[in-house]
Amino acid sequence: MVMGTVSATAGDVTEEGDVDWTSEDPLNAGEVMLEPTAKFNPSTLPNVVVGSTEEVFFSVVTTDQFGNRVGDESFMLSDDVPFADTSVDGDTDYDDGDYEGTAYNYSGQEVEQTVTATWDAPTTEFGAGGSRVDASEDVTDDYTVNWYAPDLEAGTVTLSDGSDADPVVGETVTETVQVLDQNGNPVRGATVNFVRSGAGSESNDSSDEKTTGAAGKAFYTFTSDEEGDATVTATVTYDGQAVTVEDVVTFRTDDPVTKISAVIRGKNTGRLADKLAVRTRPAGAAEGATASLVKVRKNGRKVILKSKAVNASGLAIFKVKDLNGRRKTAYFIRVAKTDTTSFAKTGIRRVR
């Protein structure tokens, strides 16, 4: 319904009045639209886990032939399942042409429940001479709710500590189980039994029982006071089903060696000093490592010209006197290994 002001003028006199415009009682119907409401419903629609809720709420909207919402129109909700149900009927709101209906499944059974909104909608035809013929026809819309039970074997159960690096002895590790059903939705309320064997299992808690939350996840946190492999097994049970997954965490006593790569850069400077640089990756990993600029002579002999430390950005820059004039000189740079990074060597770069 829309409120407006109408004015009428006759000569020098103008009168105004308020008018309520409504699309009620249309000549011809447009459509009835049945959609789940944005509130109160599970985010997994059209899939709903049996037992997680017993109701799905719907919005029913009726419109006229121009798409305007129509109020005060009667409709009926029905479904095709004998042991489920819907709210029987209602009238769309006078102001906004909207109504909230409900589909139920109290049985706890798996089923595809098709809910149908039916509107005995008006139609109007005008014949010769302006004669008017009023009639009606059923306008429908439907939505199917899939009430289902999670199937763990058809779903996905994973166990991971979420890291590609091995932890140091004494470092805390958190294993995460995630349980997704056959529709890719999180399984809430599954029981997870964690059991750990191997490194550190004799000195601290080696088992625990948790329950998955709304995201389908459960967590197990532990550490080890000795190096070696710790094997974590998680058995997930839900509604009589059981799935077991396993993850192995290797505890180490020192920091791992990071493999680095090195690339040489240099520009032709003519008779000016030769400038060359090495860039190491990962950036900053080789900070403090010794980089050496090596000259390759015509006879193949290799001579170290200068050495310096790689900086925090992974760079080392060299400047050497040009003894070849406009002829090219071949260089490469090698980066010495450290306690935490590997040895690396660039390709050959020829500059003049």
SEBA-635774 format. One record per residue (C-alpha): x, y negated, z negated; residue in three letters. Coordinates in steps of 0.05 Angstrom, whole numbers, padded with zeros to 5 digits, always signed. Example, Ala and Ser with C-alpha at 12.3 -4.5 7.8 and 13.67 -1.06 7.14 Angstrom:
! SEBA-635774
+00246+00090-00156ALA
+00273+00021-00143SER
END
This chain:
! SEBA-635774
+00000+00000+00000MET
+00025-00070+00018VAL
+00000-00135-00013MET
-00005-00195+00033GLY
-00035-00264+00039THR
-00084-00283+00095VAL
-00098-00356+00112SER
-00155-00384+00154ALA
-00157-00455+00182THR
-00217-00494+00209ALA
-00203-00565+00226GLY
-00167-00596+00168ASP
-00188-00543+00118VAL
-00145-00481+00102THR
-00163-00425+00055GLU
-00118-00368+00031GLU
-00134-00301+00001GLY
-00096-00239-00023ASP
-00106-00175+00016VAL
-00084-00105-00001ASP
-00064-00068+00063TRP
-00066+00007+00058THR
-00056+00066+00105SER
-00108+00106+00069GLU
-00160+00142+00112ASP
-00120+00141+00177PRO
-00153+00152+00244LEU
-00102+00204+00261ASN
-00053+00242+00218ALA
+00021+00245+00230GLY
+00054+00300+00190GLU
+00060+00331+00121VAL
+00131+00337+00096MET
+00152+00388+00043LEU
+00222+00379+00013GLU
+00256+00397-00053PRO
+00261+00337-00100THR
+00329+00307-00116ALA
+00320+00317-00190LYS
+00312+00379-00235PHE
+00329+00428-00179ASN
+00392+00472-00174PRO
+00446+00446-00127SER
+00449+00513-00092THR
+00382+00507-00056LEU
+00354+00541-00016PRO
+00389+00595-00055ASN
+00368+00602-00129VAL
+00396+00654-00177VAL
+00340+00694-00209VAL
+00336+00676-00282GLY
+00375+00611-00277SER
+00308+00574-00270THR
+00236+00594-00258GLU
+00214+00532-00220GLU
+00232+00493-00157VAL
+00202+00424-00151PHE
+00178+00396-00085PHE
+00159+00329-00057SER
+00098+00329-00011VAL
+00090+00268+00034VAL
+00033+00254+00083THR
+00039+00203+00140THR
-00005+00174+00194ASP
+00009+00178+00268GLN
+00056+00118+00263PHE
+00098+00148+00207GLY
+00068+00106+00151ASN
+00057+00142+00085ARG
-00016+00158+00072VAL
-00044+00159+00001GLY
-00101+00196-00030ASP
-00099+00255+00017GLU
-00114+00325-00007SER
-00068+00383+00009PHE
-00055+00454-00015MET
+00009+00490-00033LEU
+00013+00564-00021SER
+00065+00619-00015ASP
+00072+00688+00015ASP
+00094+00727-00047VAL
+00044+00764-00091PRO
+00086+00761-00155PHE
+00108+00688-00147ALA
+00064+00626-00144ASP
+00057+00552-00130THR
+00019+00495-00161SER
-00048+00502-00124VAL
-00064+00434-00094ASP
-00063+00360-00106GLY
-00073+00291-00077ASP
-00017+00247-00050THR
-00007+00185-00091ASP
-00051+00126-00072TYR
+00009+00078-00072ASP
+00066+00116-00039ASP
+00034+00178-00008GLY
+00078+00224-00049ASP
+00063+00284-00094TYR
+00106+00332-00132GLU
+00089+00405-00126GLY
+00122+00466-00157THR
+00140+00537-00135ALA
+00147+00589-00190TYR
+00180+00657-00197ASN
+00169+00685-00266TYR
+00179+00757-00244SER
+00255+00759-00245GLY
+00253+00795-00178GLN
+00294+00779-00116GLU
+00251+00751-00060VAL
+00248+00701-00004GLU
+00189+00657-00022GLN
+00162+00614+00034THR
+00123+00555+00006VAL
+00074+00521+00053THR
+00041+00453+00046ALA
-00025+00449+00085THR
-00062+00384+00098TRP
-00132+00384+00128ASP
-00114+00322+00167ALA
-00161+00275+00203PRO
-00164+00266+00279THR
-00203+00214+00317THR
-00222+00211+00390GLU
-00260+00158+00428PHE
-00302+00178+00488GLY
-00337+00141+00543ALA
-00374+00080+00520GLY
-00332+00076+00457GLY
-00365+00135+00423SER
-00323+00160+00364ARG
-00313+00233+00347VAL
-00282+00249+00279ASP
-00252+00317+00267ALA
-00194+00349+00229SER
-00139+00399+00238GLU
-00090+00434+00192ASP
-00020+00403+00191VAL
+00033+00445+00155THR
+00105+00445+00133ASP
+00143+00500+00097ASP
+00207+00513+00059TYR
+00237+00581+00040THR
+00269+00592-00028VAL
+00316+00651-00032ASN
+00312+00679-00103TRP
+00371+00725-00109TYR
+00417+00762-00157ALA
+00492+00750-00152PRO
+00532+00808-00122ASP
+00603+00806-00147LEU
+00630+00857-00098GLU
+00600+00819-00039ALA
+00626+00754-00069GLY
+00696+00729-00086THR
+00733+00737-00152VAL
+00803+00705-00156THR
+00856+00700-00211LEU
+00913+00650-00205SER
+00959+00607-00248ASP
+00955+00553-00195GLY
+01030+00545-00185SER
+01080+00566-00133ASP
+01139+00559-00181ALA
+01158+00609-00235ASP
+01152+00581-00306PRO
+01210+00575-00354VAL
+01210+00617-00417VAL
+01168+00580-00469GLY
+01127+00542-00417GLU
+01051+00546-00423THR
+01014+00581-00366VAL
+00939+00578-00354THR
+00907+00633-00313GLU
+00841+00614-00280THR
+00788+00664-00258VAL
+00737+00638-00209GLN
+00674+00678-00193VAL
+00634+00662-00130LEU
+00574+00703-00108ASP
+00556+00727-00038GLN
+00529+00658-00020ASN
+00592+00622-00043GLY
+00559+00595-00106ASN
+00592+00596-00175PRO
+00569+00652-00221VAL
+00554+00624-00290ARG
+00552+00668-00352GLY
+00598+00724-00327ALA
+00641+00757-00382THR
+00716+00757-00369VAL
+00763+00802-00408ASN
+00836+00782-00401PHE
+00891+00831-00417VAL
+00965+00816-00411ARG
+01024+00863-00410SER
+01098+00855-00398GLY
+01140+00794-00418ALA
+01118+00762-00484GLY
+01058+00807-00494SER
+01085+00834-00560GLU
+01097+00767-00592SER
+01032+00729-00579ASN
+00958+00742-00563ASP
+00955+00790-00504SER
+00880+00794-00495SER
+00820+00747-00496ASP
+00747+00746-00477GLU
+00716+00685-00443LYS
+00651+00667-00406THR
+00648+00631-00339THR
+00618+00561-00340GLY
+00578+00522-00289ALA
+00636+00522-00240ALA
+00642+00598-00245GLY
+00710+00592-00280LYS
+00742+00620-00343ALA
+00812+00605-00370PHE
+00866+00643-00406TYR
+00927+00606-00433THR
+00991+00640-00456PHE
+01067+00635-00458THR
+01127+00681-00464SER
+01189+00679-00507ASP
+01227+00724-00460GLU
+01242+00727-00386GLU
+01210+00777-00339GLY
+01143+00794-00309ASP
+01078+00783-00346ALA
+01019+00819-00314THR
+00950+00789-00328VAL
+00889+00831-00313THR
+00819+00801-00314ALA
+00757+00845-00314THR
+00694+00806-00295VAL
+00627+00836-00314THR
+00558+00809-00296TYR
+00490+00843-00295ASP
+00520+00913-00298GLY
+00573+00898-00244GLN
+00648+00897-00256ALA
+00706+00871-00215VAL
+00779+00872-00236THR
+00833+00825-00210VAL
+00907+00818-00227GLU
+00962+00766-00225ASP
+01037+00771-00241VAL
+01075+00712-00272VAL
+01151+00715-00274THR
+01184+00677-00331PHE
+01255+00653-00319ARG
+01309+00626-00365THR
+01335+00569-00322ASP
+01310+00520-00269ASP
+01305+00550-00199PRO
+01349+00530-00142VAL
+01313+00485-00092THR
+01330+00497-00020LYS
+01346+00432+00014ILE
+01353+00411+00087SER
+01397+00356+00115ALA
+01392+00313+00178VAL
+01447+00267+00204ILE
+01433+00199+00234ARG
+01481+00151+00271GLY
+01479+00097+00325LYS
+01529+00078+00379ASN
+01567+00017+00355THR
+01620+00010+00410GLY
+01686-00014+00380ARG
+01655-00029+00312LEU
+01660+00019+00253ALA
+01620+00083+00260ASP
+01559+00086+00213LYS
+01528+00152+00195LEU
+01478+00175+00144ALA
+01449+00240+00118VAL
+01377+00248+00094ARG
+01361+00307+00049THR
+01294+00339+00038ARG
+01257+00346-00009PRO
+01269+00272-00022ALA
+01308+00262-00086GLY
+01318+00336-00100ALA
+01393+00332-00084ALA
+01406+00268-00123GLU
+01478+00269-00147GLY
+01500+00324-00100ALA
+01565+00311-00062THR
+01557+00295+00012ALA
+01619+00298+00056SER
+01628+00267+00124LEU
+01667+00314+00170VAL
+01700+00296+00235LYS
+01707+00349+00290VAL
+01770+00340+00331ARG
+01778+00361+00404LYS
+01816+00423+00383ASN
+01758+00443+00338GLY
+01793+00426+00273ARG
+01748+00396+00220LYS
+01771+00340+00175VAL
+01735+00312+00115ILE
+01737+00237+00120LEU
+01696+00213+00061LYS
+01652+00240+00005SER
+01599+00208-00038LYS
+01539+00225-00081ALA
+01469+00231-00052VAL
+01425+00176-00081ASN
+01356+00181-00113ALA
+01323+00173-00045SER
+01360+00233-00017GLY
+01408+00190+00025LEU
+01483+00183+00032ALA
+01510+00129+00080ILE
+01581+00128+00109PHE
+01621+00076+00146LYS
+01688+00096+00178VAL
+01737+00060+00224LYS
+01727+00075+00298ASP
+01793+00102+00326LEU
+01765+00124+00394ASN
+01743+00057+00421GLY
+01686+00071+00469ARG
+01697+00146+00469ARG
+01649+00190+00429LYS
+01669+00221+00362THR
+01635+00283+00335ALA
+01613+00285+00262TYR
+01571+00327+00216PHE
+01555+00322+00142ILE
+01552+00377+00091ARG
+01520+00373+00022VAL
+01550+00415-00033ALA
+01506+00460-00075LYS
+01490+00443-00147THR
+01459+00480-00205ASP
+01390+00463-00179THR
+01399+00454-00104THR
+01426+00495-00047SER
+01483+00479+00002PHE
+01462+00444+00066ALA
+01495+00423+00131LYS
+01472+00378+00187THR
+01480+00389+00261GLY
+01534+00351+00300ILE
+01523+00279+00318ARG
+01566+00245+00371ARG
+01571+00169+00369VAL
+01616+00118+00404ARG
END
